């Protein structure tokens, strides 16, 4: 009997695996796989499966394969294969030398199909796809047998070989399993195993013109690789009897299929079909658009692998479908960045401030903390001069109650610098827009409080106008305005719920000079504004582009506080 200590939180999948180890099932082995179809980019739902499969394999001293279930050449591309591998490695997982493709097994799968034909368990059917669907029946009406169901073994072998040889047109014939047209499970009503498809495959070229279906491929691929536990999402629960049937009829190694609830995230769609529609419809700039729920989009937006792994661990594994509030994912990202992201100052909507009593031409170097959460990150130098920029929103000429920032006659603190007081306001003569503020500063307040004990109620961030670097900042928000975008609602498709303000681009921003040459993908907290990431594609040596990762406001903490729970 094997002894072990579970390292993760208990869930029903861990319980099954631990029970199998104790009972010596599969010889105590744990061998899992992550089996994506290369027909799109991975999204946050796939991250849950990646973390689960690779994580469990590591926890129990087992292995986890990466296998591409590439059985549909009309929708699969090498681009998707490469992006999937990049995303898995970015998340922090490695499949070693165990990179496999279902297409590696096409010859073996063909022989399995021949074996079932010879056993009288499969037949070539000439019904069209529409006719097969009609003959299949419904949940309340049993199916009808195909008129081709009782062809002889010899005829089926001949037709199947001719299908492979390319004699027939696409859609003219299929190979079906012979199971039970009256089964209450529609998946068992003589499912299709092979279809004719004259299309070039990204790996096998034009060698094949018949391709196995996912249902026929998946279990046999698991068997060939020696998988012990085939972990998949809940929609495959009704397919499990078919998974078992093929393996039992072929009398080959039989993994155990276990289903768990897929991840549904609020304010997002996780259907590949819908994500592809967003890309092809031009609603987003591509699969890696920072508003997309793809891992490449999250990476470009500045999400960290650790935060996504933490999120996947927190949501756990369940048997029942539910929707997770996106605020929890953002909380995990914010929590990780708070510990590791350097602080800097940036002004997104600059308002010019002239300090009248500060000597012209003078320049000071002030010391600023890189991260108060981690003193080991040290400090940096920030230049200060007579002319500064502050945020437009940090000034109001006629402030309401509880507005404590700068106003005429009012004094505030500049972060790491001095107290300043607004003494004059310069406006555009035509529009009345505030264009410039004139202030005075108190030299005795450098880096701290006033010696006379007077207090101010606000501290503002700023940048020196002379030294600041121009930058573009993209403010990203939720892609959809509603928590659960529906496929159809009173005739509207899911794109009707797209958020018109999901991207706001600011091109007149200024950031402190320490960001000169910031590396693509590097992450920062813009003090008082949020967490931002240097765009990995649109930034250059002469022009910095920042993507807002998350705001500082923690909606999840507020939600959990209202429920009387700890956000952690």
C-alpha positions in Angstrom: 0.0 0.0 0.0 1.4 3.4 -1.0 1.9 6.1 1.6 1.8 9.7 0.6 0.9 13.2 1.8 -1.5 15.2 -0.3 -0.1 18.7 -0.8 -3.1 20.4 -2.2 -6.6 21.1 -0.9 -8.9 18.1 -1.0 -11.2 17.6 -3.9 -13.0 14.6 -5.5 -10.3 14.1 -8.2 -7.5 14.0 -5.6 -9.6 11.5 -3.6 -10.1 9.2 -6.6 -6.4 9.3 -7.4 -5.3 8.7 -3.8 -7.7 5.8 -3.5 -6.3 4.3 -6.7 -2.8 4.7 -5.5 -3.7 3.0 -2.2 -5.4 0.1 -4.0 -2.6 -0.3 -6.5 -4.8 0.5 -9.5 -2.5 1.1 -12.6 0.3 -0.2 -10.5 0.2 2.9 -8.3 1.1 5.0 -11.4 -0.2 8.5 -12.0 0.1 9.6 -15.7 -2.1 12.5 -16.9 -2.3 14.5 -20.1 -3.4 18.0 -21.3 -5.0 17.4 -24.7 -5.8 20.7 -26.5 -7.2 20.9 -29.9 -5.0 23.2 -32.0 -7.9 25.2 -33.4 -7.5 28.4 -31.3 -5.5 30.1 -28.6 -5.7 28.9 -25.0 -7.9 30.8 -22.6 -8.4 31.0 -18.8 -10.6 27.9 -18.8 -7.7 25.9 -20.3 -5.4 27.3 -17.6 -7.6 25.6 -15.0 -7.1 22.3 -16.8 -3.4 22.9 -17.3 -2.9 23.6 -13.6 -5.0 20.7 -12.6 -3.3 18.1 -14.8 0.3 19.2 -14.5 -0.2 20.1 -10.8 -1.6 16.7 -9.9 1.1 14.8 -11.8 3.8 16.7 -9.9 2.0 16.3 -6.6 1.8 12.5 -6.9 5.2 12.0 -8.5 3.7 11.2 -11.9 3.9 12.4 -15.5 1.8 14.7 -17.6 1.9 14.6 -21.4 1.1 17.4 -23.8 -1.0 15.9 -26.6 -2.6 17.8 -29.5 -5.9 16.2 -30.5 -5.4 17.3 -34.1 -8.1 15.4 -36.0 -9.8 18.3 -37.9 -7.3 19.7 -40.5 -9.8 22.3 -41.7 -9.7 24.2 -38.4 -6.2 23.5 -37.1 -3.0 25.5 -37.7 0.6 25.3 -36.7 0.2 28.9 -35.3 -2.1 27.5 -32.7 0.2 24.7 -31.8 3.1 27.1 -31.2 0.9 29.5 -29.2 -0.3 26.6 -27.0 3.2 25.5 -26.1 4.3 29.1 -25.4 1.3 29.6 -23.0 1.9 26.3 -21.1 5.6 27.2 -20.5 4.6 30.7 -19.6 2.3 29.3 -16.9 5.3 27.5 -15.5 4.8 23.9 -16.6 6.9 21.6 -18.7 6.0 18.4 -20.5 9.6 17.3 -21.0 10.0 15.0 -24.0 6.3 14.0 -23.9 4.9 16.1 -26.7 2.5 14.0 -28.7 -0.1 14.4 -31.4 -3.2 12.3 -32.2 -2.0 12.4 -35.8 1.0 10.3 -34.6 -1.5 7.5 -34.1 -3.5 7.7 -37.3 -2.1 4.4 -38.6 -2.8 2.7 -35.3 -6.3 4.2 -35.1 -7.0 3.0 -38.6 -6.0 -0.5 -37.5 -8.3 -0.2 -34.5 -11.2 0.7 -36.8 -10.4 -2.3 -39.0 -10.4 -4.5 -35.8 -13.9 -3.3 -34.9 -15.2 -3.9 -38.4 -13.9 -7.4 -38.4 -15.6 -7.9 -35.0 -18.9 -6.7 -36.5 -18.8 -3.6 -34.3 -18.4 -1.0 -37.0 -19.9 -0.4 -40.5 -19.7 2.0 -43.4 -22.9 4.2 -43.7 -24.0 6.1 -46.8 -26.5 8.3 -45.0 -25.8 12.1 -45.2 -25.0 14.1 -42.1 -28.6 15.4 -42.1 -30.0 11.9 -42.4 -27.8 10.5 -39.6 -29.0 13.3 -37.4 -32.7 12.5 -38.2 -32.2 8.7 -37.8 -30.5 9.3 -34.5 -33.7 10.3 -32.7 -34.1 12.5 -29.7 -34.0 12.2 -25.9 -37.7 11.1 -26.0 -37.7 9.3 -29.3 -35.4 6.3 -30.0 -33.2 6.2 -33.1 -33.7 4.2 -36.2 -31.2 1.8 -37.6 -29.4 2.8 -40.8 -30.3 0.8 -43.9 -26.6 0.2 -44.2 -26.1 -1.1 -40.7 -26.1 -4.8 -41.6 -23.6 -4.8 -44.4 -21.2 -7.7 -44.3 -17.8 -7.5 -42.7 -16.2 -8.0 -46.2 -18.2 -5.2 -47.7 -17.4 -2.8 -44.9 -13.7 -3.6 -45.0 -13.7 -3.0 -48.8 -15.6 0.3 -48.5 -13.5 1.5 -45.6 -10.3 0.7 -47.6 -11.7 2.6 -50.6 -12.6 5.5 -48.3 -9.0 5.7 -47.3 -7.8 5.4 -50.9 -9.8 8.6 -51.8 -12.4 7.1 -54.1 -15.4 8.9 -52.5 -16.3 12.5 -52.1 -16.4 14.4 -48.8 -19.5 13.6 -46.8 -20.6 10.7 -49.0 -19.8 8.0 -46.5 -18.7 7.6 -42.8 -17.6 4.8 -40.6 -19.9 4.3 -37.6 -19.7 2.2 -34.5 -22.5 -0.4 -34.2 -23.8 -0.1 -30.6 -27.5 0.6 -29.8 -29.8 2.9 -31.7 -32.3 2.7 -28.8 -29.8 3.7 -26.1 -31.0 6.5 -23.8 -27.6 8.0 -24.3 -27.5 9.7 -27.7 -23.8 9.3 -27.9 -24.2 5.5 -28.0 -26.5 5.5 -31.0 -24.0 4.3 -33.6 -21.6 7.3 -33.4 -19.4 8.3 -36.3 -15.8 7.1 -36.1 -14.4 8.3 -39.4 -15.4 10.9 -42.0 -14.1 11.6 -45.5 -12.3 14.9 -45.6 -10.0 15.7 -48.5 -7.9 18.3 -46.7 -4.2 18.7 -46.0 -3.2 18.2 -42.4 -0.6 20.5 -40.8 1.5 17.4 -39.8 0.6 14.5 -42.1 0.1 16.5 -45.3 -2.1 14.8 -47.8 -1.4 11.2 -46.6 -5.0 10.9 -45.3 -8.3 11.8 -46.7 -10.3 10.2 -43.9 -10.0 11.5 -40.3 -11.1 10.0 -37.0 -13.6 11.8 -34.9 -12.6 13.2 -31.5 -14.7 10.6 -29.7 -12.9 7.7 -31.4 -9.5 9.3 -31.1 -9.4 10.5 -27.6 -9.7 7.3 -25.5 -7.4 5.3 -27.8 -4.8 8.0 -27.7 -5.0 7.9 -23.9 -4.5 4.2 -24.0 -1.6 4.3 -26.4 0.2 6.7 -24.1 -0.5 4.7 -20.9 -2.6 7.4 -19.3 -4.1 6.4 -16.0 -6.6 9.2 -15.3 -8.2 11.0 -18.2 -9.4 14.3 -16.6 -11.8 16.3 -18.7 -14.6 18.8 -18.4 -18.2 18.0 -17.5 -19.6 18.1 -21.0 -17.8 14.8 -21.7 -19.6 13.0 -18.9 -22.2 11.7 -21.3 -19.4 10.6 -23.6 -17.8 8.4 -21.0 -19.8 5.3 -21.8 -18.6 5.6 -25.4 -15.0 6.2 -24.2 -15.3 3.0 -22.2 -17.0 1.0 -25.0 -14.3 1.6 -27.5 -11.5 0.6 -25.0 -13.4 -2.5 -23.8 -14.2 -3.7 -27.4 -10.6 -3.2 -28.4 -9.4 -4.9 -25.2 -6.6 -2.4 -24.7 -5.3 -0.4 -21.7 -8.3 1.3 -20.1 -7.7 4.7 -18.4 -10.2 6.1 -16.0 -12.1 9.1 -17.2 -13.0 11.7 -14.6 -15.0 14.9 -15.3 -15.0 18.2 -13.5 -16.9 21.5 -14.0 -15.4 23.8 -16.5 -14.5 27.4 -15.6 -17.1 30.1 -16.5 -16.0 33.6 -15.8 -18.2 36.7 -15.6 -18.0 39.4 -18.2 -16.3 37.1 -20.6 -17.0 34.4 -23.2 -14.9 31.3 -23.2 -16.2 29.6 -26.3 -13.5 29.2 -29.0 -16.2 29.8 -31.6 -17.2 33.1 -30.0 -13.6 34.2 -29.5 -12.8 33.5 -33.1 -15.9 35.5 -34.1 -14.5 38.5 -32.0 -11.1 38.2 -33.8 -12.5 37.7 -37.3 -15.1 40.4 -36.8 -12.5 43.0 -35.8 -14.1 43.6 -32.4 -10.6 43.0 -30.9 -7.1 43.4 -32.4 -6.4 39.7 -32.3 -6.2 36.6 -30.1 -3.7 38.5 -27.8 -5.8 41.6 -27.4 -5.5 42.5 -23.7 -9.3 42.4 -23.4 -9.5 38.8 -24.5 -9.6 35.9 -21.9 -6.8 34.2 -23.7 -3.5 33.5 -21.9 -1.7 35.5 -24.6 -4.1 38.4 -24.0 -3.6 38.2 -20.2 0.2 38.0 -20.7 0.2 41.1 -22.9 -2.1 42.9 -20.3 0.4 42.2 -17.6 -1.2 39.3 -15.6 1.4 37.1 -13.9 1.6 33.3 -14.2 1.7 33.1 -10.4 -1.6 35.0 -10.1 -3.3 32.7 -12.6 -2.1 29.6 -10.9 -3.2 31.0 -7.5 -6.6 31.8 -9.0 -7.0 28.3 -10.4 -6.1 26.8 -7.0 -8.6 29.1 -5.2 -11.6 28.3 -7.4 -11.0 24.6 -6.8 -12.5 21.7 -8.6 -16.2 20.9 -8.5 -18.8 18.7 -10.2 -21.4 21.5 -10.7 -21.2 24.3 -13.2 -21.0 27.9 -11.8 -19.8 31.3 -12.8 -16.8 32.8 -11.0 -16.8 36.6 -10.6 -13.9 38.1 -12.6 -13.2 40.3 -9.6 -11.6 37.2 -8.0 -9.1 36.8 -10.9 -8.3 40.5 -10.7 -7.9 40.2 -6.9 -5.3 37.5 -7.5 -3.4 39.6 -10.0 -3.5 42.6 -7.8 -2.3 40.6 -4.8 0.7 39.3 -6.7 1.6 42.6 -8.3 1.3 44.4 -5.0 4.2 42.3 -3.7 6.5 42.4 -6.7 5.7 45.4 -8.9 8.0 48.5 -8.5 6.2 51.8 -7.8 6.6 54.7 -10.2 4.8 58.0 -10.8 2.9 58.7 -14.0 0.4 61.3 -15.1 -2.2 60.2 -17.5 -4.1 63.5 -18.1 -1.4 66.2 -17.5 -2.2 69.6 -15.9 0.8 72.0 -15.9 1.8 73.4 -12.5 4.3 76.2 -12.1 5.9 76.7 -8.7 6.4 80.4 -8.7 8.8 80.6 -5.7 10.9 77.7 -6.8 14.2 79.0 -8.4 14.3 78.8 -12.2 16.9 76.3 -13.5 17.1 74.5 -10.2 16.8 70.7 -10.2 16.6 68.4 -7.1 16.9 64.7 -6.9 14.4 63.1 -4.4 14.4 59.6 -3.0 11.4 57.4 -3.6 10.5 53.9 -2.4 10.4 51.2 -5.1 8.0 49.1 -3.2 6.8 49.7 0.4 5.8 46.0 0.6 9.4 44.9 0.0 12.1 47.1 1.5 14.6 44.9 -0.2 13.6 46.5 -3.6 15.4 49.7 -2.4 14.8 53.2 -3.6 15.2 55.3 -6.8 15.9 58.9 -7.7 13.1 61.2 -8.9 13.9 64.6 -10.4 12.0 67.7 -9.1 11.9 71.1 -10.8 9.9 74.3 -11.1 7.4 73.1 -13.6 5.5 69.9 -12.9 2.5 67.9 -14.2 -0.3 66.6 -12.0 -3.5 64.8 -12.9 -6.3 67.1 -14.2 -8.7 65.2 -11.8 -6.5 66.3 -8.9 -7.7 69.9 -9.2 -11.1 71.5 -9.0 -11.8 75.2 -9.1 -15.0 74.9 -7.1 -14.6 71.7 -5.2 -17.5 69.9 -3.5 -17.4 68.6 0.1 -15.1 65.7 0.6 -12.8 66.7 -2.3 -9.5 67.1 -0.5 -7.1 67.5 -3.4 -5.9 70.8 -4.9 -8.1 73.8 -5.2 -7.5 77.6 -5.2 -6.0 78.6 -1.9 -5.7 75.0 -0.7 -2.5 73.2 0.3 -1.6 69.5 -0.6 1.5 67.3 -0.4 3.4 66.2 -3.4 4.5 62.6 -3.0 8.2 62.4 -1.8 8.5 66.2 -2.3 6.9 69.4 -0.7 3.7 71.0 0.3 2.3 73.3 -2.4 -0.5 75.8 -2.3 -2.5 76.9 -5.4 -2.4 80.7 -5.8 -3.6 81.3 -9.4 -5.4 79.5 -12.2 -4.8 80.1 -15.9 -7.7 79.3 -18.3 -8.2 79.1 -22.0 -9.9 82.4 -23.0 -12.1 80.7 -25.5 -13.2 77.5 -23.7 -12.7 78.4 -20.1 -10.7 75.2 -19.6 -8.0 75.2 -16.9 -4.7 75.2 -18.7 -2.1 75.9 -15.9 -1.9 76.3 -12.2 0.5 78.6 -10.3 1.5 77.5 -6.9 4.0 78.2 -4.1 5.9 75.6 -2.1 7.2 75.4 1.4 10.9 74.4 1.4 10.6 73.2 5.0 8.3 70.4 4.1 10.7 68.4 1.9 9.8 64.7 2.1 7.7 64.9 5.2 5.3 67.0 7.3 5.4 70.7 8.1 7.6 71.7 11.0 4.8 73.8 12.5 2.5 70.8 12.6 0.0 71.9 10.0 -1.7 69.0 8.2 -2.9 68.4 4.6 -5.6 65.9 3.6 -4.2 64.8 0.2 -1.0 63.6 -1.3 -0.7 63.9 -5.1 1.6 62.1 -7.5 3.4 64.2 -10.1 6.3 64.3 -12.6 8.8 66.9 -13.5 7.8 68.5 -16.9 11.4 68.9 -17.9 12.4 65.3 -17.2 9.2 63.3 -17.8 9.0 60.8 -20.7 6.0 61.0 -23.1 4.0 57.7 -23.3 0.8 56.2 -24.5 -1.5 54.5 -22.0 -4.3 52.1 -22.8 -7.0 51.8 -20.2 -8.6 48.4 -20.5 -11.9 47.4 -18.9 -14.2 44.4 -19.1 -15.0 43.4 -22.7 -18.7 42.9 -21.9 -21.1 45.1 -20.0 -23.0 42.2 -18.5 -21.8 39.4 -16.3 -23.2 36.7 -18.6 -23.3 37.6 -22.3 -25.9 35.4 -23.9 -25.9 33.8 -27.3 -29.3 35.2 -28.1 -31.6 37.5 -26.2 -34.6 39.0 -28.1 -32.8 38.5 -31.4 -29.4 40.1 -30.3 -26.2 38.1 -30.5 -23.6 38.1 -27.8 -21.7 41.0 -29.5 -24.6 43.3 -28.6 -23.2 43.3 -25.1 -19.7 44.4 -26.0 -18.5 47.3 -23.8 -17.9 50.4 -26.0 -15.5 51.7 -23.3 -13.4 48.5 -22.9 -10.5 50.4 -24.4 -9.6 54.1 -23.8 -6.3 55.3 -25.3 -4.5 58.2 -23.9 -1.6 59.6 -26.0 -0.4 62.6 -23.9 0.7 60.9 -20.8 4.0 61.6 -18.9 5.9 59.1 -16.9 9.0 59.5 -14.6 12.4 59.2 -16.3 13.3 56.0 -14.4 11.1 54.2 -17.0 13.3 55.1 -19.9 14.2 51.9 -21.7 11.7 49.8 -19.7 11.7 46.3 -21.0 8.6 45.0 -22.9 6.4 43.1 -20.5 7.7 44.7 -17.4 5.1 45.6 -14.8 4.7 48.6 -12.5 2.3 50.2 -10.1 1.6 53.8 -11.2 1.0 55.3 -7.8 -2.7 56.1 -7.1 -3.6 54.9 -10.6 -3.3 51.1 -10.9 -1.0 48.4 -12.3 0.4 48.8 -15.8 2.5 46.7 -18.2 4.8 47.8 -21.0 3.2 46.5 -24.2 5.4 43.9 -25.7 4.6 44.7 -29.3 3.8 48.4 -29.7 6.5 49.9 -27.5 9.8 50.9 -29.0 13.0 52.7 -27.8 11.4 56.0 -28.6 7.8 55.4 -27.6 6.5 53.6 -24.5 3.1 52.1 -24.5 1.5 50.9 -21.3 -1.5 48.6 -20.8 -3.5 48.9 -17.7 -3.5 45.5 -16.0 -5.9 46.2 -13.1 -7.0 49.2 -11.1 -6.1 49.6 -7.5 -9.7 49.3 -6.4 -10.3 45.8 -5.2 -13.9 44.9 -6.1 -13.4 41.3 -4.8 -12.4 42.5 -1.3 -15.6 44.6 -1.2 -17.7 41.7 -2.4 -16.3 39.3 0.2 -16.5 41.9 3.0 -20.2 42.4 2.2 -20.6 38.6 2.6 -18.7 38.6 5.9 -15.9 36.5 4.4 -12.1 36.9 4.2 -11.0 37.9 0.7 -8.1 35.4 1.0 
